[in-house]
Amino acid sequence: MFQAAQESTTEIRSPTLDNSAQLDSFLQSVQNRGFRIAQLATGNQEDALDLVQEAMFKLVEKYASRPEQEWTPLFYRILSSRINDFHRRNTVRNRHRSWLRKEEDSDEDPIQTAPDPFGKGPDGESEIDESMVKLQQALMNLPPRQQQAFLLRAWEGLDVKQTATAMACAEGSVKTHYSRAVHTLRIELGEHWT
């Protein structure tokens, strides 16, 4: 009897261990791409790391038992949700900050005078060519939904259905956001567009 129970425990644990190894491999494969998406969305490395880590934890916590082919859209849906939450929180915070501080009447645009987080620095940033910098800036200027649709479709290679699942919207909305993003990028990038 004890041996039968031990065998059934081994049978139960084997798929779990296999699933754990597969999940670990999956997370390693998407962590850098997820980080890049979050970094473009937030403009901040630390915030991007936090968002990707939260998305990875939530995927493991809630969806580890799901089939492997569902993990990619689920991960990007969780990450997309975290990015949207980040933007909502910052909107509220900035609204309160603007009430608390006195701003001098100035004609300077704070966005134009803010330091560029992707600016070239001595620590290897000089290797980034002009086209990549322009692309990053253009992507950061896109509205969040267009940015997400473009990154998931063009960079991650998700199809329309997977992107719709990841963004929690209809397939038609994905097509519209993606089309608008491509149109805007073509206009902004001009000769840099390939």
GIHULIN-V457570 format. One record per backbone hydrogen bond with DSSP energy under -0.5 kcal/mol. NH is the residue of the N-H (numbers start at 1). CO is the residue of the C=O. If there is no record, write none. Layout:
NH_CO, NH_CO
This chain:
5_1, 6_2, 7_3, 8_4, 9_5, 10_6, 11_7, 12_8, 13_9, 14_10, 15_11, 16_12, 17_13, 18_14, 19_15, 20_16, 21_17, 22_18, 23_19, 24_20, 25_21, 26_22, 27_23, 28_24, 29_25, 30_26, 31_27, 32_28, 34_30, 35_31, 36_32, 37_33, 38_34, 39_35, 40_36, 41_37, 42_38, 43_39, 48_44, 49_45, 50_46, 51_47, 52_48, 53_49, 54_50, 55_51, 56_52, 57_53, 58_54, 59_55, 60_56, 61_57, 62_58, 63_59, 64_60, 66_63, 70_67, 71_68, 72_68, 74_70, 75_71, 76_72, 77_73, 78_74, 79_75, 80_76, 81_77, 82_78, 83_79, 84_80, 85_81, 86_82, 87_83, 88_84, 89_85, 90_86, 91_87, 92_88, 93_89, 94_90, 95_91, 96_92, 97_93, 98_94, 99_95, 100_96, 101_97, 103_101, 106_104, 110_108, 113_109, 114_110, 117_115, 119_116, 124_122, 125_121, 126_121, 127_124, 128_125, 133_129, 134_130, 135_131, 136_132, 137_133, 138_134, 139_135, 140_136, 141_137, 142_138, 142_139, 147_143, 148_144, 149_145, 150_146, 151_147, 152_148, 153_149, 154_150, 155_150, 155_151, 156_151, 158_152, 163_159, 164_160, 165_161, 166_162, 167_163, 168_164, 168_165, 169_164, 174_170, 175_171, 176_172, 177_173, 178_174, 179_175, 180_176, 181_177, 182_178, 183_179, 184_180, 185_181, 186_182, 187_183, 188_184, 189_185, 190_186, 192_189, 193_190
